[in-house]
Amino acid sequence: MTAFDPLLLLPDFLLILTGFGLCRFSTLQRPVWEVVEKLVYHLLFPALLFASIVRSPLRPSDAVTLAGAGMAVCLAGMVLAACLQWYKGFDRRLLASGAQTAFRFNSYIALALAERMAGPTGVALIAVLIAVCVPLCNVGAVWFLARHGGHNTWKEMARNPLIISTLSALIVKILGIPLPEWLVGTVGRIGQAALPMGLLAVGAGLRLTGLTVAPTLTTAFLVIRHGLLPLLALVLGIVLQLPSAEKAILLAFGALPTASSAYVLAVRMGGHGPFVAGLITLSTLLGMVTVPFWLQALRWF
């Protein structure tokens, strides 16, 4: 991997801001972007993941250490968020609603960053992290919200299109199942639209309401998400002596903004929706600064 250029990520963040502007100041308002989000989530991103893994020279066994490090980062976020429960001054409902934002990650931004940083190999590496960490983070998120309502965690994971596409591609890769080039090419073409559409949809969903109810708790979650987790990822990459590309992908993974779907889960399980929406927005905006900072910091080590 070549030396990191901070401006490399600027086009992706500008796409997010473009999506925000289109949703607020054009005729393409919120109902349009709800449809776009469904299209990206259920078709475009799964297609991108599948084609990237099938075409990549990367073998699943090559990324075992990376996958373990990614899971360690997510577990650390869960533990740190759980530790906040010891402080009696925090509202229990707000804590349960927002805890997931400390360790969940935005898969759309993850894929866009990985593609820019390391091309198809980067997408394949981040796909492995998504495959192992999305189920883990979903379990953690539901665990925090369980006191506010029931939710079938395993059923949700079994029908998650990102997990299905990644595992399907890994099976094809491991078993050496031959696929016609016209099929892989078609899926790849569909996936090419995933990154710009996904980033525009992230921008369209930005909202800053609800943060004033718990500024201290907001700060705690964001410090974990944008400070402690990327620091842990940086240390793990160095200690485990990961290859340069994997080290950078792991660090970017640790520094990612939180998942936009955290709002949906919070609302469905009786959490505080406006608070989570504000956390997602602020995390996304912070990511525009902290992700380049941490990747630049990697060069110092």
C-alpha positions in Angstrom: 0.0 0.0 0.0 1.4 3.4 -0.9 1.7 6.4 1.5 -1.7 7.7 2.7 -2.9 10.9 1.1 -5.4 12.7 3.4 -7.2 14.1 0.4 -7.8 10.5 -0.9 -11.0 10.3 1.2 -12.3 13.8 0.4 -14.5 12.7 -2.6 -16.3 10.1 -0.4 -17.1 12.7 2.3 -18.2 15.2 -0.3 -20.6 12.6 -1.6 -22.1 12.4 2.0 -22.5 16.2 2.1 -24.0 16.1 -1.4 -26.6 13.6 -0.2 -27.4 15.9 2.7 -27.9 18.9 0.4 -30.0 17.0 -2.1 -32.3 15.8 0.7 -32.7 19.2 2.3 -32.7 21.6 -0.6 -34.1 19.8 -3.7 -37.1 17.9 -4.7 -35.3 14.6 -3.8 -36.6 14.6 -0.3 -36.6 11.9 2.4 -39.1 9.4 0.8 -36.9 9.1 -2.2 -33.8 8.3 -0.1 -35.7 5.7 1.9 -36.2 3.8 -1.4 -32.5 4.4 -2.2 -31.4 3.0 1.1 -33.4 -0.2 0.6 -32.0 -0.6 -2.9 -28.4 -0.2 -1.7 -28.9 -2.4 1.3 -30.7 -5.3 -0.4 -29.1 -5.3 -3.8 -26.2 -3.0 -4.6 -23.9 -3.7 -1.6 -24.5 -7.4 -1.5 -23.6 -7.5 -5.2 -20.4 -5.5 -4.6 -19.3 -7.8 -1.8 -20.0 -11.0 -3.7 -18.2 -9.9 -6.9 -15.2 -8.5 -4.9 -14.6 -11.6 -2.9 -15.1 -14.0 -5.9 -12.7 -12.0 -8.1 -10.1 -11.3 -5.4 -6.9 -13.4 -5.2 -7.2 -13.2 -1.4 -7.9 -16.6 0.3 -10.2 -16.6 3.3 -7.4 -18.2 5.4 -5.2 -15.2 4.7 -7.4 -12.9 6.7 -7.9 -14.9 9.9 -5.7 -12.7 12.0 -7.4 -9.6 10.6 -10.8 -11.0 11.3 -9.8 -11.8 14.9 -8.4 -8.3 15.4 -11.6 -6.8 14.0 -13.8 -8.8 16.4 -11.5 -7.7 19.3 -12.1 -4.1 18.4 -15.9 -4.5 18.4 -15.8 -6.5 21.7 -13.8 -3.8 23.3 -16.4 -1.2 22.2 -19.2 -3.3 23.8 -17.2 -3.7 27.1 -16.5 0.1 27.3 -20.1 0.9 26.5 -21.3 -1.5 29.2 -18.9 0.1 31.7 -20.9 3.3 31.4 -23.8 1.6 33.2 -21.8 1.9 36.4 -22.3 5.6 36.4 -25.7 6.2 38.0 -26.2 9.7 36.5 -27.0 8.4 33.0 -30.6 7.8 31.9 -31.0 4.0 31.5 -33.1 4.3 28.3 -30.7 6.7 26.7 -27.8 4.5 27.6 -29.4 1.4 26.2 -30.4 3.2 23.0 -27.0 4.9 22.3 -24.6 2.1 23.5 -24.7 0.5 20.1 -23.3 3.6 18.4 -20.0 3.1 20.4 -19.2 -0.2 18.6 -21.3 -0.6 15.5 -19.9 0.7 12.2 -21.1 2.1 8.9 -20.6 -0.6 6.2 -21.3 1.8 3.4 -18.4 4.1 4.4 -16.3 1.1 5.2 -16.5 -0.3 1.7 -15.9 3.1 0.1 -12.8 3.7 2.2 -11.4 0.2 1.6 -11.9 0.5 -2.2 -10.1 3.9 -2.2 -7.3 2.7 0.0 -6.5 -0.7 -1.4 -8.7 -1.3 -4.4 -10.4 -4.8 -4.9 -8.1 -6.3 -2.2 -9.2 -3.7 0.3 -12.9 -4.4 -0.5 -12.3 -8.2 0.0 -10.6 -7.5 3.3 -13.3 -5.3 4.6 -15.9 -7.8 3.5 -14.3 -10.4 5.8 -14.5 -7.9 8.7 -18.2 -7.2 7.8 -19.0 -10.9 7.7 -17.6 -11.6 11.2 -18.4 -8.3 12.9 -21.9 -7.5 11.7 -23.4 -10.5 13.6 -21.3 -9.7 16.7 -22.3 -6.1 16.7 -26.0 -6.9 16.1 -26.0 -9.3 19.1 -24.4 -6.6 21.2 -26.9 -3.9 20.1 -29.9 -6.1 20.8 -28.5 -7.1 24.2 -28.3 -3.5 25.3 -31.9 -2.8 24.0 -33.4 -6.1 25.2 -35.0 -4.5 28.3 -37.2 -2.3 26.1 -38.7 -5.0 23.9 -38.3 -8.4 22.2 -36.3 -9.0 19.1 -35.3 -12.2 17.3 -31.6 -11.6 16.9 -30.7 -14.8 15.1 -33.5 -14.4 12.6 -32.4 -10.9 11.7 -28.8 -12.1 11.1 -29.9 -15.1 9.1 -31.6 -12.8 6.6 -29.0 -10.0 6.6 -28.1 -9.5 2.9 -24.6 -8.3 3.6 -23.8 -11.5 5.6 -25.6 -13.7 3.1 -23.6 -12.3 0.1 -20.3 -12.5 1.9 -20.7 -16.0 3.2 -22.0 -17.2 -0.2 -18.9 -15.7 -1.9 -16.6 -17.3 0.6 -18.2 -20.7 0.0 -17.7 -20.3 -3.8 -14.1 -19.2 -3.1 -13.3 -22.1 -0.7 -14.9 -24.8 -2.8 -13.6 -23.5 -6.0 -17.1 -23.4 -7.6 -16.7 -22.2 -11.2 -19.0 -19.3 -12.2 -19.5 -18.0 -15.7 -17.8 -14.7 -16.3 -21.0 -13.2 -17.7 -22.7 -13.8 -14.3 -19.8 -12.4 -12.2 -19.5 -9.5 -14.6 -23.2 -8.6 -14.3 -23.1 -8.8 -10.5 -20.0 -6.7 -10.5 -21.7 -4.0 -12.7 -24.6 -3.9 -10.3 -22.2 -3.5 -7.4 -20.4 -0.5 -9.0 -23.4 1.7 -8.1 -23.2 0.7 -4.4 -20.5 3.1 -3.2 -21.8 6.4 -4.6 -25.5 5.6 -3.9 -24.7 4.4 -0.4 -22.7 7.5 0.5 -25.4 9.8 -0.8 -28.0 7.9 1.3 -25.8 8.3 4.4 -25.7 12.1 3.8 -29.5 12.2 3.2 -30.1 10.6 6.7 -28.0 13.2 8.7 -29.9 14.8 11.6 -28.7 16.6 14.7 -31.8 16.5 16.8 -31.9 14.9 20.2 -28.3 15.3 21.4 -29.1 18.0 24.0 -30.8 15.5 26.3 -27.5 13.9 27.4 -24.3 15.8 26.3 -22.0 13.9 28.7 -23.3 10.5 27.5 -23.0 11.7 23.9 -19.4 12.6 24.5 -18.6 9.2 26.2 -20.0 7.3 23.2 -18.1 9.4 20.7 -14.8 9.1 22.6 -15.1 5.3 22.5 -16.1 5.2 18.8 -13.6 7.8 17.5 -10.8 7.7 20.0 -10.4 4.5 22.0 -11.3 2.0 19.3 -9.1 3.3 16.5 -6.3 3.5 19.1 -6.8 -0.2 19.9 -6.9 -1.0 16.2 -3.6 0.8 15.7 -2.0 -1.1 18.6 -3.3 -4.5 17.4 -2.1 -3.9 13.8 1.4 -3.2 15.1 1.5 -5.9 17.8 0.1 -8.6 15.4 2.5 -7.4 12.6 -0.2 -7.3 10.0 0.8 -6.6 6.4 0.6 -2.9 5.6 -2.7 -3.1 3.7 -4.4 -5.1 6.5 -3.0 -2.8 9.1 -4.5 0.3 7.3 -7.8 -1.5 6.7 -8.1 -2.5 10.4 -7.3 1.1 11.5 -9.9 2.5 9.2 -12.4 -0.1 10.4 -11.7 1.0 14.0 -12.2 4.7 13.2 -15.4 4.3 11.2 -18.5 6.4 12.0 -21.3 4.4 13.6 -24.0 2.5 11.7 -26.9 4.5 10.3 -29.2 1.4 10.9 -28.7 2.0 14.7 -31.6 4.4 14.5 -34.0 1.8 13.1 -33.1 -0.8 15.7 -33.5 1.7 18.5 -37.0 2.8 17.4 -38.1 -0.8 16.8 -37.1 -1.8 20.3 -38.5 1.1 22.1 -35.4 3.2 22.5 -34.9 6.9 22.2 -34.8 7.5 18.4 -34.0 11.2 18.2 -31.0 10.7 20.6 -29.6 7.9 18.4 -30.2 9.9 15.2 -28.2 12.8 16.6 -25.4 10.4 17.6 -25.2 8.9 14.1 -25.1 12.3 12.5 -22.4 13.7 14.8 -20.4 10.5 14.4 -20.5 10.7 10.6 -19.4 14.3 10.7 -16.6 13.5 13.2 -15.5 10.6 10.9 -14.7 13.1 8.2 -11.9 14.4 10.4 -10.9 11.5 12.6 -10.5 8.8 9.9 -7.9 10.8 7.9 -6.2 11.7 11.2 -5.8 8.1 12.4 -4.7 6.9 8.9 -2.1 9.7 8.9 -1.1 8.6 12.4 -0.3 5.2 11.1 2.6 6.6 9.1 4.2 7.9 12.3 4.5 4.3 13.5 
